[in-house]
Amino acid sequence: MKNEQLRRSIAKKVEEGACVAFSGGVDSSLILKIAVEEAVKIGKKVHAVTFETKLHPVSDVTISERVAKEMGAVHTVMTVDEFQDEEIMKNPVNRCYLCKRLLFTTLREFAAKEGLIHIMDGTNADDHGTYRPGIKALEELSISSPLAEYGFTKEEVRELASELGISVSRRPSAPCLATRLPYGTQIDFSLLKRIEQGEEFIQSMGFGVMRLRVHGDIARIEIPTDEFTEFISKKEEISDGLKSLGFHYITLDLEGFRSGSMDLHLKNNETGKE
């Protein structure tokens, strides 16, 4: 039932004119896949727009280009420099709101030029249960989030994406690199590049789901707890690799991987949790 409702909703938006904010992740890929399938039925094309920014991994653009081509979408890479916004650079607790507001205002201008009424993004139902101030910006700009609207959880998204043969159905989430730093830490582009390189290095060692969080001189690694034994067996190589990138103290977080660990100290956030 939900699947049918989702498809009908996307089909209606495509008919009226729509584009997809496309990161190449599983959520936006599912939206794009359905949109393209529905567009073909009425002889239309769907625009997939990927943001190229300094706060997002370079792999987002590479992967999004490939996946958009697989699906037959019209792919556009939109370069946005968040570093021009001094408030974003301060990495405040509402950084995500400021960033989303900047990105989607730019996308709204693109959509207007193309005569597209709707902008769809991949926000899912699980996102509403965590601290995501960026959702407020999406609401203010009337961005449509069909997955959240029809209650699709991340796992349900992955299941449907797999059924539809989407190549990135199991791709791990790749949030913005600023989430690797504590709030209030001035964002530095060279540091973000080292963090990105560090994560790529650890992933090359066989740890696909992970985060490299940086607290001053300390690099804190999060991986699933069931991979600790394997990680320890490679600790010297991993430590040496990260030190070569300029990280001084290398630690393994005993609580393991968890999304949004930098938000744990926040109180009275949008979820109402403390």
Buried (B, 14 or more C-beta within 10 A) or exposed (E): EEBEEBBEBBBEBBBEBBBBBBBBBBBBBBBBBBBBBBBEEEEBEBBBBBBBBBBBBEBBBEBBBBBBEBBBBBBBBBEBEBBEBEEBBBBBBBBBBBBBBBBBEBBBEBBEEEEBEBBBBBBBBBBBEBBBBBBBBBEEBEBBBBBBBBBBBBEBBBEBBEEBEBBBBEBEEBBBBBBBBEBEBEBEEEBBBBBBBBBEBBBEBEBBBBBBBBBEEEBBBBBBEEBEEEBEEBEEEBBEBBEEBEBEEBEBBEEBBEBEBBBEEBEEBBEEEE
